[in-house]
Amino acid sequence: MDTAAGNQAIIDQWREEPAPLLPVLHAFHDRDGWLSAEVIRDVSAALKIPLAELYGTVTFYHHFLLAPPGQTAPRICTGAVCRLRGGDRLVRSLEGGSAMACAGRCDDPIPVLQGKRALVGRSDGSLENRPTPLPDPNPGNQEECVFAAIREPGRNTLAGYCRGGGYQAIEKALTSLTPGEVNELIVASRLAGRGGAGFPTGNKWKAVADAPGEPKTIVCNADEGEPGCFKDRAVLDYDPHAVIEGMLIAAYATGAVRGFIYLRYEYPQIFDRLQRAIEEAENAGWLGDGIGGRDFSFRLWLRRGAGAYICGEEGSLLNSLEGKHPFPRNRPPFPVTHGYDNLPTVVNNVETLAAVAPILRRGADWYRGLGLGEFAGTKLISLSGDICRPGNYEVPFGLPLKTLLYDWAGGVPAGRAVQAVTMAGLSGGYLAGDDLEVTLDEPSIRSKGSFLGAGGIIVYDETRDMVSAAHDAMAFFAEESCGKCFPCRIGTERLTERLDNGGGPDDWESWNKEVADLESVMMAASACGLGMAAPNITRSLIKHFPRQVRKHVQRDS
């Protein structure tokens, strides 16, 4: 087959599918190792996307490569945790290696992508293929929801999932609950979005159910790009059917007939796991037409991103799915009325969807009772950095942070002290000193000027240079800014410069005023959460480490 015919065959395989651009590009990228100019021209013509627009979209993503050696060259994580573990050294030691942002394996550093494999770089420079670490047995003896059955052997297969009650919740919904009753049950549970925004899940579903326009869509946001977050990877690897069943229940409750799982690029093995799980569900009659022998149909497609932090933002994710440049969308309108294809759409996080089936099986009162005090439910926390037992923990809302750090995770190695922790991955900035007395819930953490968000916590011991850590965090946000709005595009660059050696004025008052002005403009005028959250880095750095910052500003040795 000649090149032109081969290219056309790949395009024809996908062009009639919904959301075809990403799978078409990935098919070529996997075949050749990179995307040639000829391939981009052929895709542009076939999908009727202007060539300049398509080129701009392709080059926006970090992992679509345009020249050899392409995918065969190793890409090494130099995110916040891996930098502490020697990621920069590994880049230099691996032939042809290049740096990449956090790859979602902070509990098992240092991840290396090579071809379609995610490997782990060892201290001797070799690469090892290791499985996703399972969550440790709950050290606090607290009842779990999402992780309750994840450690059971074979849980990631249909048979293993069904042994633990899998697909009983959707069967219950179809046989004994109306869509409205499902929505009311989720509202009563007080389940809220676990991806960071915390919007009440039941209210979102009701809005989509009530919105005019067909067909309606369920989107699982599995683009877990926040540095320090890796909980969704564990759920998708060891309990993929829980997410599929959650999407089925959401579809029944809202009247949706189609769904997408949008998976981050850096999880190639998870892609294969999810594809198998979808096929199992289809073969068992849980996906497709006439599900459960009833007038209920739902089809599900898996789509893989290509490396862009901003695609974790729901508007950017939807644009990416649609084959557009993945800029955030202006809001309103919101996805509940104008989402995928400008039609009503639910966008839920992996953790949120995985909690749905247990709630339907066991009831709203049970789920609310998992939290401590006035708080309802549980939260998955990804804990990494300078901590004895990094990993994923399911904690009740309201648990003291120090209980997690010391009683559950063993504290800091080598007898050192905790200097600071990040909240919400990096987006919540730092907590330190007396602010470490918080409990793991939004009211407590927001009272300290931060937020819990997606639940990533990175620990820094007393030996770490916090100005350097803040510089690396802000440089990440500057690199990942989509460039759509100038407050974020310019502000993240200027704040990174102020944290460079010799960056900005060398007197404290002028430096501090410049930084405060940049922060206030970014938080007030940025188009999405990236620009609004990035100033939490500098604000919390100045609040908790004024001496380190003054020393940096005044160039003291």
QUINORUR-V821725 format. One record per pair of residues at least 24 apart in sequence whose ideal C-beta (glycine too) atoms are under 10 Angstrom apart, sorted by the first residue. I is the first residue (numbers start at 1). J is the second residue. Records with the same first field share a line. If there is no record, write none. Layout:
I->J / J
This chain:
3->36 / 38 / 39 / 42
4->38 / 42
6->31 / 42
7->31 / 36 / 38 / 39 / 41 / 42 / 43 / 46
8->42 / 45 / 46
10->39 / 42 / 43 / 46
11->39 / 42 / 43 / 45 / 46 / 47
12->46
14->43 / 46 / 47
15->43 / 46 / 47
17->301 / 303
18->215 / 217 / 258 / 260 / 299 / 301 / 303 / 321 / 322 / 340 / 341
19->219 / 258 / 260 / 262 / 301 / 303 / 318 / 320 / 321 / 322 / 323 / 340 / 341
20->46 / 47 / 301 / 303 / 322 / 323
21->47 / 49 / 54 / 57 / 58 / 303 / 320 / 321 / 322 / 323 / 324
22->57 / 61 / 64 / 262 / 265 / 303 / 304 / 305 / 306 / 320 / 321 / 322 / 323
23->301 / 302 / 303 / 304
24->323
25->54 / 57 / 58 / 61 / 64 / 304 / 306 / 323
26->63 / 64 / 116 / 265 / 271 / 303 / 304 / 305 / 306
28->64
29->58 / 63 / 64 / 65 / 66 / 70 / 71 / 116 / 306
30->71 / 115 / 116 / 268
32->65 / 68 / 70 / 71
33->65 / 67 / 68 / 69 / 70 / 71 / 72 / 73 / 115
34->64 / 65 / 66 / 67 / 68 / 69 / 70 / 71 / 72
35->59 / 64 / 65 / 66 / 67 / 70
36->66 / 67 / 68 / 70
37->66 / 67
39->66
40->64 / 66
43->323
47->323
49->323 / 324
53->323 / 324 / 325
54->323 / 325
56->325
57->306 / 319 / 320 / 323 / 324 / 325 / 326
58->306 / 325
60->306 / 307 / 308 / 310 / 311 / 320 / 325 / 326 / 327 / 482 / 483
61->265 / 305 / 306 / 307 / 308 / 311 / 320 / 326
62->100 / 101 / 265 / 266 / 305 / 306 / 307 / 308 / 309 / 479 / 480
63->100 / 113 / 264 / 265 / 266 / 304 / 305 / 306 / 307 / 308
64->265 / 306 / 307 / 308
65->98 / 306
69->96
70->115
71->113 / 114 / 115 / 116 / 117
72->96 / 114 / 115
73->97 / 98 / 113 / 114 / 115
74->98 / 100 / 112 / 113 / 114 / 115 / 117 / 119 / 121 / 127
75->99 / 100 / 101 / 103 / 111 / 112 / 113 / 114 / 266 / 307
76->100 / 103 / 110 / 111 / 112 / 113 / 114 / 119 / 121 / 127
77->101 / 102 / 103 / 104 / 105 / 106 / 109 / 110 / 111 / 112 / 113 / 118 / 120 / 121 / 227 / 266
78->102 / 103 / 110 / 472 / 476
79->103 / 104 / 105 / 106 / 109 / 110 / 111 / 227 / 228 / 384 / 425 / 426 / 458 / 472 / 473 / 476
80->106 / 227 / 228 / 384 / 385 / 422 / 425 / 426 / 456 / 458 / 460 / 469 / 472 / 473 / 476
81->105 / 106 / 107 / 109 / 110 / 227 / 228 / 230 / 384 / 385 / 386 / 390 / 456 / 458 / 459
82->106 / 109 / 110 / 111 / 112 / 121 / 227 / 384
83->109 / 110 / 468 / 469 / 472
84->109 / 110 / 384 / 385 / 386 / 458 / 459 / 460 / 461 / 464 / 469 / 472
85->109 / 110 / 121 / 123 / 384 / 385
86->110 / 121 / 123
87->111 / 112 / 121
89->121 / 123 / 125
90->121 / 122 / 123 / 125 / 127
91->121
92->125
93->121 / 124 / 125
94->121 / 125 / 126 / 127
95->125
97->121
100->265 / 266 / 307
101->225 / 227 / 266 / 307 / 308 / 309 / 475 / 476 / 479 / 480
102->224 / 225 / 226 / 227 / 228 / 229 / 230 / 266 / 309 / 425 / 426 / 456 / 458 / 476
103->225 / 227 / 230 / 233 / 264 / 265 / 266 / 267 / 307
104->132 / 223 / 224 / 225 / 226 / 227 / 228 / 229 / 230 / 231 / 232 / 233 / 264 / 266 / 267 / 270 / 382 / 456
105->130 / 132 / 133 / 230 / 233 / 266 / 267 / 384
106->227 / 228 / 229 / 230 / 382 / 383 / 384 / 385 / 390 / 391 / 425 / 456 / 458
107->132 / 133 / 135 / 228 / 230 / 231 / 233 / 234 / 382 / 383 / 384 / 387 / 389 / 390 / 391 / 392
108->132 / 133 / 230 / 384 / 390 / 391
109->384 / 385 / 390
111->230 / 266
113->265 / 266 / 268 / 307
115->268
116->268 / 269 / 271 / 272
117->268 / 269
118->233 / 265 / 266 / 267 / 268 / 269 / 270
129->269
131->237 / 238 / 269
132->230 / 233 / 234 / 235 / 236 / 237 / 238 / 267 / 269 / 270 / 273 / 392
133->230 / 233 / 234 / 237 / 390 / 391 / 392
134->234 / 237 / 238 / 391 / 392
135->231 / 234 / 235 / 238 / 380 / 391 / 392 / 393 / 394
136->389 / 390 / 391 / 392 / 393 / 408 / 409
138->393 / 394 / 395 / 408
139->389 / 393 / 403 / 404 / 407 / 408 / 409 / 410
140->393 / 394 / 395 / 396 / 399 / 403 / 404 / 407 / 408
142->370 / 371 / 372 / 378 / 393 / 394 / 395 / 396 / 399 / 408
143->366 / 369 / 370 / 378 / 394 / 396
144->358 / 370 / 378 / 380 / 393 / 394 / 395 / 396
145->189 / 191 / 351 / 354 / 355 / 356 / 357 / 358 / 359 / 362 / 366 / 367 / 370 / 377 / 378 / 379 / 380 / 394 / 396
146->194 / 231 / 234 / 235 / 239 / 242 / 350 / 351 / 352 / 353 / 354 / 355 / 356 / 358 / 377 / 378 / 379 / 380 / 392 / 394
147->231 / 234 / 235 / 238 / 239 / 354 / 378 / 380 / 392 / 393 / 394
148->239 / 242 / 358 / 362 / 378 / 394
149->238 / 239 / 242 / 358
150->234 / 235 / 237 / 238 / 239 / 242 / 354 / 392 / 394
151->238 / 239
152->238 / 239
154->238
155->237 / 238 / 239 / 240 / 241 / 242
156->236 / 237 / 238 / 239 / 240 / 241 / 242 / 273 / 274 / 276 / 277 / 280
157->240 / 241 / 273 / 276 / 277 / 280
158->240 / 241 / 244 / 276 / 277 / 279 / 280 / 281 / 283 / 284 / 286
159->280 / 284
160->238 / 239 / 241
161->239 / 240 / 241 / 242 / 244 / 245 / 277 / 280 / 281 / 357
162->241 / 284
164->239 / 241 / 242
165->357 / 358 / 361 / 362
166->239 / 241 / 242 / 244 / 245 / 281 / 286 / 357 / 361
167->241 / 244 / 245 / 248 / 281 / 284 / 285 / 286 / 291 / 292 / 357
168->245 / 357 / 360 / 361
169->242 / 245 / 246 / 248 / 249 / 356 / 357 / 358 / 359 / 360 / 361 / 362
170->244 / 245 / 246 / 247 / 248 / 249 / 251 / 252 / 286 / 291 / 292 / 296 / 298 / 356 / 357 / 360
171->245 / 286 / 291 / 292 / 294 / 360
172->249 / 357 / 360 / 361
173->245 / 248 / 249 / 252 / 253 / 292 / 296 / 356 / 357 / 360
174->248 / 249 / 252 / 291 / 292 / 293 / 294 / 295 / 296
175->292 / 294
177->249 / 252 / 253 / 360
178->252 / 253
179->205 / 206 / 209 / 249 / 251 / 252 / 253 / 254 / 255 / 296
180->206 / 209 / 253
181->253
182->209 / 249 / 250 / 252 / 253 / 254 / 356 / 359 / 360
183->207 / 208 / 209 / 210 / 250 / 252 / 253 / 254
184->253 / 364
185->249 / 253 / 356 / 359 / 360 / 363 / 364 / 367
186->249 / 250 / 253 / 352 / 355 / 356 / 359 / 360 / 364 / 367
187->364
188->359 / 363 / 364 / 365 / 367 / 368 / 376
189->355 / 356 / 358 / 359 / 360 / 362 / 363 / 364 / 365 / 366 / 367 / 368 / 370 / 376 / 377
190->359 / 364 / 367 / 368 / 371 / 375 / 376 / 377 / 397
191->348 / 352 / 355 / 356 / 359 / 364 / 367 / 368 / 376 / 377
192->352 / 376 / 377 / 379 / 397 / 442
193->221 / 314 / 347 / 348 / 349 / 351 / 352 / 454
194->231 / 232 / 348 / 349 / 350 / 351 / 352 / 353 / 354 / 355 / 377 / 378 / 379 / 380 / 452 / 453 / 454 / 455
195->221 / 222 / 223 / 224 / 226 / 229 / 232 / 312 / 313 / 314 / 347 / 348 / 349 / 350 / 351 / 352 / 453 / 454 / 455
196->221 / 226 / 229 / 312 / 313 / 349 / 424 / 425 / 427 / 428 / 451 / 452 / 453 / 454 / 455 / 456 / 529 / 533
197->313 / 314 / 347 / 349 / 451 / 453 / 454 / 529
198->352 / 442 / 451 / 452 / 453 / 454
199->334 / 336 / 347 / 348 / 352
201->246 / 250 / 253 / 346 / 348 / 349 / 352 / 353 / 355 / 356 / 359
202->253 / 359 / 364
203->336
204->250 / 254 / 334 / 335 / 336 / 345 / 346 / 347 / 348 / 352
205->249 / 250 / 251 / 252 / 253 / 254 / 255 / 256 / 336 / 346 / 348 / 356
206->253 / 254 / 336
207->254 / 334 / 335 / 336 / 337 / 344 / 346
208->250 / 253 / 254 / 255 / 256 / 335 / 336 / 337 / 339 / 343 / 344 / 345 / 346 / 347
209->250 / 253 / 254 / 255 / 256 / 336 / 344 / 346
210->254 / 255 / 336 / 337 / 344
211->254 / 255 / 333 / 334 / 335 / 336 / 337 / 338 / 339 / 343 / 344 / 345
212->337 / 343 / 344
213->337 / 338 / 339 / 341 / 342 / 343 / 344 / 345
214->255 / 256 / 257 / 343 / 344
215->255 / 256 / 257 / 258 / 299 / 340 / 341 / 343 / 344 / 345
216->250 / 251 / 254 / 255 / 256 / 257 / 258 / 259 / 336 / 339 / 340 / 343 / 344 / 345 / 346
217->251 / 254 / 256 / 257 / 258 / 259 / 260 / 318 / 321 / 335 / 339 / 340 / 341 / 343 / 344 / 345 / 346 / 347
218->246 / 247 / 248 / 249 / 250 / 251 / 252 / 253 / 254 / 256 / 257 / 258 / 259 / 260 / 261 / 298 / 300 / 339 / 340 / 345 / 346 / 347 / 348 / 353
219->247 / 250 / 256 / 258 / 259 / 260 / 261 / 262 / 303 / 314 / 317 / 318 / 321 / 335 / 339 / 340 / 345 / 346 / 347 / 348
220->244 / 246 / 247 / 250 / 259 / 260 / 261 / 262 / 263 / 274 / 300 / 302 / 346 / 347 / 348 / 349 / 350 / 352 / 353 / 354
221->260 / 261 / 262 / 263 / 264 / 311 / 312 / 313 / 314 / 317 / 318 / 347 / 348 / 349 / 350 / 352 / 353
222->260 / 261 / 262 / 263 / 264 / 267 / 270 / 271 / 274 / 302 / 303 / 304 / 305 / 312 / 317 / 349 / 350 / 353
223->261 / 262 / 263 / 264 / 265 / 266 / 267 / 303 / 304 / 305 / 307 / 308 / 309 / 310 / 311 / 312 / 313 / 314 / 316 / 317 / 320 / 349 / 350
224->263 / 264 / 266 / 267 / 270 / 312 / 349 / 350 / 351 / 382 / 425 / 454 / 456
225->264 / 265 / 266 / 305 / 307 / 308 / 309 / 310 / 311 / 312 / 313 / 425 / 454 / 480
226->309 / 312 / 382 / 424 / 425 / 426 / 427 / 428 / 453 / 454 / 455 / 456 / 533
227->309 / 384 / 422 / 425 / 426 / 427 / 456 / 458 / 472 / 473 / 476 / 477 / 480
228->382 / 383 / 384 / 385 / 421 / 422 / 423 / 424 / 425 / 426 / 427 / 454 / 455 / 456 / 457 / 458 / 459 / 473
229->312 / 380 / 381 / 382 / 384 / 392 / 424 / 425 / 426 / 427 / 453 / 454 / 455 / 456 / 457 / 458
230->267 / 380 / 382 / 383 / 384 / 390 / 391 / 392 / 425 / 456
231->349 / 350 / 351 / 354 / 379 / 380 / 381 / 382 / 383 / 391 / 392 / 393 / 394 / 454 / 455 / 456
232->263 / 264 / 267 / 270 / 349 / 350 / 351 / 354 / 380 / 382 / 392 / 454
233->263 / 264 / 266 / 267 / 269 / 270 / 350 / 382 / 392
234->270 / 350 / 380 / 382 / 391 / 392
235->270 / 349 / 350 / 351 / 353 / 354 / 355 / 380 / 392
236->261 / 263 / 264 / 267 / 269 / 270 / 271 / 273 / 274 / 277 / 350 / 354
237->267 / 269 / 270 / 273 / 274
238->273
239->277 / 350 / 354
240->270 / 273 / 274 / 275 / 276 / 277 / 278 / 280 / 281 / 350 / 354
241->274 / 277 / 278 / 280 / 281 / 284 / 286 / 354 / 357
242->277 / 350 / 353 / 354 / 355 / 356 / 357 / 358
243->274 / 277 / 348 / 349 / 350 / 351 / 352 / 353 / 354 / 356 / 357
244->274 / 277 / 278 / 280 / 281 / 282 / 286 / 287 / 298 / 300 / 353 / 354 / 357
245->281 / 286 / 353 / 354 / 356 / 357 / 358 / 360
246->348 / 350 / 351 / 352 / 353 / 354 / 355 / 356 / 357 / 358 / 359 / 360
247->281 / 287 / 298 / 300 / 346 / 348 / 353 / 356
248->281 / 286 / 287 / 291 / 292 / 296 / 298 / 300 / 353 / 356 / 357
249->353 / 356 / 357 / 359 / 360
250->298 / 346 / 348 / 352 / 353 / 356
251->287 / 291 / 296 / 297 / 298 / 299 / 300 / 346
252->291 / 292 / 294 / 296 / 298
253->346 / 356 / 360
254->336 / 344 / 345 / 346
255->296 / 344
256->297 / 298 / 343 / 344 / 345 / 346
257->289 / 296 / 297 / 298 / 299
258->297 / 298 / 299 / 300 / 301 / 340 / 341 / 343 / 345
259->287 / 298 / 299 / 300 / 301 / 302 / 340 / 345 / 346
260->299 / 300 / 301 / 302 / 303 / 317 / 318 / 321 / 340 / 345 / 347
261->300 / 301 / 302 / 303 / 304 / 350 / 353
262->301 / 302 / 303 / 304 / 305 / 311 / 312 / 314 / 317 / 318 / 320 / 321 / 347
263->302 / 303 / 304 / 305 / 350
264->304 / 305 / 306 / 307 / 308 / 309 / 311 / 312
265->304 / 305 / 306 / 307 / 308 / 311
266->304 / 305 / 307
267->304 / 305
268->304
270->302 / 304
271->302 / 303 / 304
272->302
274->300 / 302 / 304
275->302 / 304
277->302
278->302
307->480
308->480 / 482
309->476 / 477 / 479 / 480 / 481 / 482 / 530
310->480 / 481 / 482 / 483 / 484 / 488 / 528 / 529 / 530
311->480 / 482
312->349 / 425 / 454 / 480 / 529 / 530
313->347 / 482 / 527 / 528 / 529 / 530
314->339 / 345 / 347 / 348 / 349 / 528 / 529
315->339 / 347 / 527 / 528
316->482 / 484 / 528 / 530
317->347
318->342 / 345 / 347
321->345
325->482 / 484
326->482 / 484
327->482 / 483 / 484 / 485 / 527 / 528
328->482 / 484 / 485 / 488 / 526 / 527 / 528 / 529 / 530 / 531
329->484 / 527 / 528
330->484 / 527 / 528
331->527 / 528
349->380 / 454
350->380
351->378 / 379 / 380 / 394 / 454 / 455
354->380
355->380
369->396
370->394 / 395 / 396 / 397
371->395 / 396 / 397 / 398 / 399 / 441
372->396 / 397 / 398 / 399 / 400 / 439 / 440 / 441
373->397 / 398 / 439 / 441
374->398 / 441 / 443
375->399 / 439 / 440 / 441 / 442 / 443 / 444
376->441
378->440
379->440 / 441 / 442 / 452 / 454 / 455
380->454 / 455 / 456
381->408 / 409 / 440 / 452 / 454 / 455 / 456 / 457
382->425 / 454 / 455 / 456 / 457 / 458
383->408 / 409 / 421 / 455 / 456 / 457 / 458 / 459
384->409 / 422 / 456 / 457 / 458 / 459
385->412 / 418 / 420 / 421 / 422 / 457 / 458 / 459 / 460 / 461 / 464 / 469
386->411 / 412 / 413 / 414 / 416 / 417 / 418 / 419 / 420 / 421 / 458 / 459 / 460 / 461 / 462 / 463 / 464
387->411 / 412 / 413 / 418 / 421 / 457 / 458 / 459 / 460 / 461
388->412 / 413 / 414 / 459
389->413
390->457 / 458 / 459
392->455
393->440 / 455 / 457
394->455
395->439 / 440 / 441 / 455
396->439 / 440 / 441
397->439 / 440 / 441 / 442 / 443 / 444 / 452
398->439 / 440 / 441 / 443 / 444
399->439 / 440 / 441
400->436 / 437 / 438 / 439 / 440 / 444
401->431 / 435 / 436 / 437 / 438 / 439 / 440 / 444 / 445 / 452 / 457
402->436 / 437 / 438 / 439
403->439 / 440
404->439 / 440 / 457
405->436 / 457 / 459
409->457 / 459
411->459 / 461
412->459 / 460 / 461 / 462 / 463
413->459 / 461
414->461 / 463
415->461
416->461 / 462 / 463 / 464
417->461 / 462 / 463
418->459 / 460 / 461 / 462
419->459 / 460 / 461 / 462 / 463 / 464 / 465 / 466 / 469 / 544 / 545
420->458 / 459 / 460 / 461 / 462 / 464 / 466 / 469 / 470 / 540 / 541 / 544 / 545
421->450 / 457 / 458 / 459 / 460
422->450 / 456 / 457 / 458 / 459 / 460 / 469 / 473 / 536 / 537 / 540
423->448 / 449 / 450 / 451 / 452 / 453 / 454 / 455 / 456 / 457 / 458 / 536 / 540
424->450 / 451 / 452 / 453 / 454 / 455 / 456 / 457 / 529 / 533 / 536
425->453 / 454 / 455 / 456 / 457 / 458 / 473 / 476 / 533
426->453 / 456 / 458 / 469 / 470 / 472 / 473 / 474 / 476 / 477 / 533 / 534 / 536 / 537
427->451 / 453 / 454 / 456 / 473 / 477 / 529 / 530 / 532 / 533 / 534 / 536 / 537
428->452 / 453 / 454 / 456 / 457 / 533 / 536 / 537 / 540
429->470 / 473 / 533 / 534 / 535 / 536 / 537 / 538 / 539 / 540 / 541 / 543 / 544
430->458 / 460 / 466 / 469 / 470 / 473 / 536 / 537 / 539 / 540 / 541 / 543 / 544 / 545
431->457 / 540 / 543 / 544
432->460 / 466 / 540 / 541 / 543 / 544 / 545
433->543 / 544 / 545
434->544
435->540 / 543 / 544
436->544
448->540 / 543 / 544
449->536 / 539 / 540 / 543
450->533 / 536 / 539 / 540
451->533 / 536
453->529 / 533
465->545 / 548 / 552
466->540 / 541 / 544 / 545 / 548 / 549 / 552
467->499 / 500 / 501 / 541 / 545 / 548 / 549 / 551 / 552 / 553
468->499 / 501 / 548 / 552
469->499 / 537 / 541 / 545
470->495 / 496 / 498 / 499 / 537 / 538 / 540 / 541 / 542 / 545 / 548 / 549 / 552
471->495 / 496 / 497 / 498 / 499 / 500 / 501 / 503 / 537 / 538 / 541 / 552
472->496 / 499 / 537
473->499 / 534 / 536 / 537 / 538 / 541
474->498 / 499 / 500 / 534 / 535 / 537 / 538 / 541
475->499 / 500
476->534 / 537
477->522 / 530 / 531 / 533 / 534 / 535 / 537
478->534
480->530 / 534
481->526 / 528 / 530 / 531 / 534
482->527 / 528 / 530 / 531
484->526 / 527 / 528 / 530 / 531
485->522 / 525 / 526 / 527 / 528 / 530 / 531
486->521 / 525 / 526 / 527 / 531
487->518 / 520 / 521 / 522 / 523 / 524 / 525 / 526 / 527 / 531 / 532
488->521 / 522 / 525 / 526 / 527 / 528 / 529 / 530 / 531 / 532 / 533 / 534 / 535
489->526 / 527 / 531
490->518 / 521 / 522 / 531
491->517 / 518 / 519 / 520 / 521 / 522 / 523 / 525 / 526 / 531 / 534 / 535
492->518 / 522 / 526 / 530 / 531 / 534 / 535 / 537
493->518
494->518 / 522
495->519 / 522 / 534 / 535 / 537 / 538
496->534 / 537 / 538
498->538 / 549 / 552 / 553
499->537 / 538 / 541 / 549 / 552 / 553
500->552
501->552 / 555
502->552 / 555
503->552 / 553
504->552 / 553
505->553 / 554
506->552 / 553 / 554 / 555
507->553 / 554
508->546 / 549 / 550 / 553 / 554
509->553
510->553
511->542 / 549 / 550 / 552 / 553 / 554
512->538 / 542 / 546 / 549 / 550 / 553
515->539 / 541 / 542 / 549 / 553
516->542
